[in-house]
Amino acid sequence: MATHSHAGHMPSSGKALVISAWLTGIYFVIELAVGLWTGSIAVLSDAFHTLSAVGGVLVAIIAQRIARRPADMARSYGWYRAEIIGALVNGGFLLGMALLVIWMGAMRLGNPIHLPTGPMLWVAFGGLVTEVISLGLMWKSSQDDLNARGALWHIIQTFVGSLLIIVTALVIEFTGFLAIDPILGMAFGVVLLWASIGVIREAVHILLEGTPEETDLSAVTADLRAQDGVLDVHHVHAWTLTSGKHAFSAHLRHAEPADAARILETAYTHLTKHHRFHMVTLQLETDCLDERHADDLDVTQSMGPQAELHEPPAHRDHLDSAAPDANLERNSKGNDT
């Protein structure tokens, strides 16, 4: 039995991403020009950090647009995962930038140089303006959109970079402590390293069909088992199609074929309304089929009392002698809003 819910559009972060890309791109050109004019290595370095942010946002935009393509015969789940791949690319990009910043800071720490503070301050203040606007646009959408979150971290990187330039310029101007530049740079590199690992880990978890972090699979299974007429729940699976779009499938064994429609309706409603699954696929059966070849994928085998309820039947050479399978199909079309 397959049921489908298509409620909701893709995350509405496209406009924020486009505006952020334009703002960050324009600022990169200005910062690069000032860096070449003054010869300031610090300003040029931050300009290339800004360029990395532009690249990160562009990757997110491209991934999001690809993800909007409809499903076809070759890709029955559509292109949703393009956003997760985009997030993975951005996470790898951030990881590379973090290691580069730490390495550059370590090299500079052994031989700090004098930096022109005036141009550094002007460029940094200009950067803060564009970065605050971009952060304001992207913050809300990044909370439930991994792709947008990867791009957001690139903007945060340039925002913190601008703050570090201001602190560095002021410290050098009033104290002459030149080592402040590499010290602060390396500290921020560690923060970037932590952020990149988080984005990469979450993207890989989704690509490996991991259970959504907010889903308690044991509780979902227990809810289905507690439903009147359900004898056994097995082969339970929950995974993420893309950020905010979770799918669920399971086999439900029941005693009376006449109860199938009621059991199906109740289970489907509970899973979509209470547990917030975007797509649900349920197979209803009066007798467990010989599924021992897939027991290694059945997590209910290790769910305590549930394991006792589900005992695979002996191997059948002829499935024709088995009790009839009471599989039902119900297609439910949600409203895309």
C-alpha positions as CSV (number, residue, x, y, z in Angstrom):
1,M,0.0,0.0,0.0
2,A,1.4,3.3,-1.0
3,T,0.2,6.7,0.1
4,H,1.6,10.0,-1.0
5,S,1.6,13.4,0.6
6,H,2.9,16.3,-1.5
7,A,2.1,19.2,0.9
8,G,4.4,22.2,0.8
9,H,6.9,23.6,-1.6
10,M,10.7,23.6,-1.5
11,P,12.2,25.8,1.2
12,S,11.5,29.4,0.3
13,S,15.1,30.6,0.6
14,G,15.7,31.3,-3.2
15,K,15.1,35.0,-3.1
16,A,17.3,35.5,0.0
17,L,20.1,33.5,-1.7
18,V,20.0,35.5,-4.9
19,I,20.0,38.9,-3.0
20,S,22.9,37.7,-0.8
21,A,24.9,36.5,-3.9
22,W,24.5,40.0,-5.5
23,L,25.5,41.9,-2.3
24,T,28.4,39.7,-1.6
25,G,29.6,39.7,-5.2
26,I,29.5,43.5,-5.4
27,Y,31.4,43.8,-2.2
28,F,34.0,41.4,-3.3
29,V,34.8,43.6,-6.4
30,I,35.1,46.7,-4.2
31,E,37.2,44.9,-1.6
32,L,39.5,43.5,-4.2
33,A,40.0,46.9,-5.8
34,V,40.8,48.5,-2.4
35,G,43.2,45.7,-1.6
36,L,45.1,46.1,-4.9
37,W,45.1,49.9,-4.5
38,T,46.6,49.9,-1.0
39,G,48.7,46.7,-1.3
40,S,47.2,45.4,2.0
41,I,47.6,41.7,2.3
42,A,44.9,41.5,5.0
43,V,42.4,43.2,2.8
44,L,43.3,41.0,-0.2
45,S,43.0,37.9,2.0
46,D,39.6,38.9,3.2
47,A,38.5,39.7,-0.4
48,F,39.3,36.0,-1.3
49,H,37.3,34.9,1.8
50,T,34.4,37.0,0.4
51,L,34.9,35.3,-2.9
52,S,34.5,31.9,-1.2
53,A,31.2,33.1,0.3
54,V,30.0,34.1,-3.2
55,G,30.9,30.6,-4.5
56,G,29.1,29.0,-1.5
57,V,25.9,31.0,-2.1
58,L,26.0,30.2,-5.9
59,V,26.4,26.5,-5.2
60,A,23.3,26.7,-2.9
61,I,21.3,28.6,-5.6
62,I,22.2,26.1,-8.3
63,A,21.4,23.1,-6.0
64,Q,18.0,24.6,-5.0
65,R,17.0,25.2,-8.6
66,I,18.0,21.7,-9.7
67,A,16.0,20.3,-6.7
68,R,12.8,21.9,-8.0
69,R,12.8,19.7,-11.1
70,P,9.9,17.2,-11.1
71,A,10.2,13.4,-10.7
72,D,10.6,11.4,-13.9
73,M,11.0,7.7,-14.8
74,A,14.8,7.8,-14.2
75,R,14.5,9.6,-10.9
76,S,11.3,8.5,-9.2
77,Y,12.1,10.7,-6.1
78,G,12.8,13.7,-8.2
79,W,15.9,15.9,-7.7
80,Y,15.3,16.7,-4.0
81,R,18.8,15.3,-3.0
82,A,20.5,18.0,-5.2
83,E,20.1,20.4,-2.2
84,I,21.8,17.9,0.1
85,I,24.7,17.4,-2.4
86,G,25.0,21.2,-2.6
87,A,25.2,21.3,1.2
88,L,27.9,18.6,1.1
89,V,29.9,20.6,-1.4
90,N,29.6,23.7,0.7
91,G,30.6,21.8,3.8
92,G,33.7,20.5,2.0
93,F,34.4,24.1,0.7
94,L,34.2,25.4,4.3
95,L,36.4,22.6,5.6
96,G,39.1,23.6,3.0
97,M,38.8,27.3,3.9
98,A,39.1,26.4,7.6
99,L,42.3,24.4,7.1
100,L,43.7,27.2,4.9
101,V,43.0,29.9,7.4
102,I,44.6,27.9,10.3
103,W,47.7,27.1,8.1
104,M,48.1,30.8,7.0
105,G,47.7,32.0,10.6
106,A,50.4,29.5,11.8
107,M,52.8,30.7,9.1
108,R,52.1,34.4,9.8
109,L,52.4,33.9,13.5
110,G,56.1,33.1,13.1
111,N,56.7,36.4,11.2
112,P,54.0,39.0,11.8
113,I,54.0,42.0,9.5
114,H,52.8,45.6,9.9
115,L,49.4,46.2,8.3
116,P,47.8,49.5,7.1
117,T,45.0,50.1,9.5
118,G,43.1,52.9,7.7
119,P,42.0,50.9,4.6
120,M,41.4,47.8,6.8
121,L,38.8,49.7,8.9
122,W,37.0,51.2,5.9
123,V,36.7,47.9,4.1
124,A,35.7,46.1,7.2
125,F,32.8,48.5,8.0
126,G,31.6,48.3,4.4
127,G,31.6,44.5,4.6
128,L,29.6,44.5,7.8
129,V,26.8,46.4,6.1
130,T,26.4,43.9,3.3
131,E,26.9,40.9,5.5
132,V,24.3,42.0,8.1
133,I,21.7,42.4,5.3
134,S,22.5,38.9,3.9
135,L,22.4,37.3,7.3
136,G,19.0,38.9,8.0
137,L,17.6,37.6,4.8
138,M,19.0,34.0,5.1
139,W,18.7,33.4,8.9
140,K,15.1,32.2,9.0
141,S,15.2,29.9,6.0
142,S,18.5,28.3,7.1
143,Q,16.9,26.9,10.3
144,D,15.2,24.0,8.4
145,D,17.1,24.0,5.1
146,L,20.5,22.3,5.2
147,N,21.5,23.7,1.8
148,A,20.8,27.3,2.9
149,R,22.6,26.6,6.1
150,G,25.8,25.7,4.3
151,A,25.6,29.0,2.4
152,L,24.8,30.9,5.6
153,W,28.0,29.7,7.1
154,H,29.9,31.2,4.2
155,I,28.3,34.6,5.0
156,I,29.0,34.2,8.7
157,Q,32.6,33.5,7.7
158,T,32.9,36.9,5.9
159,F,31.0,38.7,8.7
160,V,33.3,37.4,11.4
161,G,36.3,38.1,9.1
162,S,35.2,41.8,8.9
163,L,34.9,41.9,12.7
164,L,38.4,40.4,13.0
165,I,39.8,43.0,10.6
166,I,38.4,45.8,12.8
167,V,39.7,44.3,16.0
168,T,43.1,43.6,14.4
169,A,43.4,47.1,13.0
170,L,42.5,48.7,16.3
171,V,44.8,46.5,18.4
172,I,47.7,47.2,15.9
173,E,47.0,50.9,15.8
174,F,46.9,51.4,19.6
175,T,49.3,48.7,20.9
176,G,51.5,47.7,18.0
177,F,50.8,44.0,18.7
178,L,51.2,42.5,15.3
179,A,50.6,38.9,16.3
180,I,46.9,39.6,16.9
181,D,46.2,39.1,13.2
182,P,47.3,35.5,13.0
183,I,46.0,34.6,16.5
184,L,42.5,35.8,15.8
185,G,42.6,34.2,12.3
186,M,43.5,30.8,13.7
187,A,40.8,31.0,16.3
188,F,38.2,31.7,13.7
189,G,39.6,28.9,11.6
190,V,38.8,26.5,14.4
191,V,35.2,27.7,14.5
192,L,34.9,27.2,10.7
193,L,36.3,23.7,11.1
194,W,33.6,22.9,13.7
195,A,30.8,24.3,11.4
196,S,32.0,22.5,8.3
197,I,32.1,19.1,10.1
198,G,28.6,19.7,11.3
199,V,27.3,20.4,7.8
200,I,29.2,17.5,6.2
201,R,28.0,15.1,8.9
202,E,24.3,16.0,8.5
203,A,24.5,15.8,4.7
204,V,26.2,12.4,4.8
205,H,23.6,11.2,7.3
206,I,20.8,12.1,4.9
207,L,22.6,10.6,1.8
208,L,23.0,7.4,3.8
209,E,19.2,7.3,4.3
210,G,19.7,7.9,8.1
211,T,16.7,8.2,10.4
212,P,15.8,11.9,10.7
213,E,17.3,13.3,14.0
214,E,13.9,14.6,15.2
215,T,12.2,11.2,14.6
216,D,12.0,8.6,17.4
217,L,11.6,5.5,15.4
218,S,10.8,3.4,18.5
219,A,8.0,5.8,19.5
220,V,6.5,5.8,16.0
221,T,6.6,2.0,15.9
222,A,5.0,1.8,19.3
223,D,2.2,4.1,18.2
224,L,1.4,1.9,15.2
225,R,1.5,-1.3,17.3
226,A,-1.0,0.3,19.8
227,Q,-3.5,0.8,17.0
228,D,-6.6,-1.3,17.4
229,G,-6.4,-4.3,15.1
230,V,-2.7,-4.2,14.5
231,L,-0.9,-7.4,15.6
232,D,2.6,-6.6,14.4
233,V,4.7,-3.9,12.9
234,H,8.0,-4.7,11.1
235,H,10.3,-3.5,8.4
236,V,10.1,0.1,9.6
237,H,12.1,2.7,7.8
238,A,12.3,6.5,8.1
239,W,14.5,8.7,6.0
240,T,14.9,12.2,4.6
241,L,14.4,13.2,1.0
242,T,15.7,16.7,1.6
243,S,15.6,19.3,4.4
244,G,12.1,19.2,6.0
245,K,10.8,16.4,3.8
246,H,10.8,13.0,5.7
247,A,9.5,9.7,4.4
248,F,8.3,6.6,6.2
249,S,7.5,3.0,5.3
250,A,6.4,-0.1,7.3
251,H,4.7,-3.5,7.1
252,L,1.6,-3.8,9.4
253,R,0.1,-7.3,10.1
254,H,-3.5,-7.5,11.1
255,A,-6.0,-10.3,11.8
256,E,-9.2,-9.4,9.9
257,P,-9.0,-8.4,6.2
258,A,-12.2,-6.4,6.8
259,D,-10.3,-4.1,9.2
260,A,-7.7,-3.1,6.6
261,A,-9.3,0.1,5.3
262,R,-9.8,1.4,8.8
263,I,-6.3,0.5,10.0
264,L,-4.8,2.1,6.9
265,E,-6.7,5.4,7.3
266,T,-5.9,5.7,11.0
267,A,-2.2,4.9,10.5
268,Y,-1.8,7.2,7.6
269,T,-3.5,10.1,9.3
270,H,-1.4,9.6,12.5
271,L,1.9,9.4,10.6
272,T,1.3,12.5,8.5
273,K,-0.4,14.7,11.0
274,H,1.2,13.7,14.3
275,H,4.7,12.6,13.2
276,R,4.8,15.0,10.3
277,F,6.0,12.6,7.6
278,H,5.8,14.1,4.0
279,M,5.4,10.7,2.3
280,V,4.1,7.5,3.8
281,T,4.1,3.9,2.4
282,L,2.4,1.1,4.3
283,Q,2.0,-2.5,3.4
284,L,-0.9,-4.3,5.2
285,E,-0.8,-8.1,5.4
286,T,-2.6,-10.9,7.3
287,D,0.5,-13.1,7.2
288,C,4.2,-12.1,7.3
289,L,5.8,-13.1,4.0
290,D,9.1,-14.9,4.0
291,E,11.3,-11.9,4.3
292,R,14.3,-13.4,6.0
293,H,16.6,-12.3,3.1
294,A,16.0,-8.7,4.4
295,D,16.1,-9.3,8.2
296,D,19.3,-7.3,8.4
297,L,17.4,-4.2,7.4
298,D,14.5,-4.8,9.9
299,V,15.3,-2.6,12.9
300,T,12.2,-3.9,14.7
301,Q,14.1,-7.2,15.3
302,S,16.0,-5.3,18.1
303,M,13.1,-3.4,19.6
304,G,12.5,-5.6,22.7
305,P,9.0,-7.0,22.8
306,Q,8.5,-6.1,19.2
307,A,11.1,-8.7,18.2
308,E,9.0,-11.4,19.9
309,L,5.9,-10.4,18.0
310,H,7.6,-10.7,14.6
311,E,9.0,-14.1,13.9
312,P,9.6,-14.8,10.2
313,P,7.7,-17.9,9.1
314,A,9.5,-20.9,7.8
315,H,10.8,-20.8,4.2
316,R,8.0,-21.5,1.7
317,D,8.9,-23.1,-1.7
318,H,5.5,-22.1,-3.1
319,L,4.0,-18.7,-2.0
320,D,0.7,-19.9,-3.5
321,S,0.0,-21.9,-0.4
322,A,0.4,-18.8,1.9
323,A,-2.5,-16.8,3.2
324,P,-3.6,-14.2,0.7
325,D,-1.8,-10.9,1.0
326,A,-4.2,-8.1,2.0
327,N,-2.2,-5.3,0.4
328,L,-4.2,-2.2,-0.3
329,E,-3.3,0.9,-2.2
330,R,-4.5,4.4,-1.4
331,N,-3.2,7.5,-3.3
332,S,-3.8,10.7,-1.4
333,K,-2.9,13.9,-3.1
334,G,-2.0,16.7,-0.8
335,N,-2.2,20.4,-1.7
336,D,1.0,22.1,-2.8
337,T,1.0,25.5,-1.2
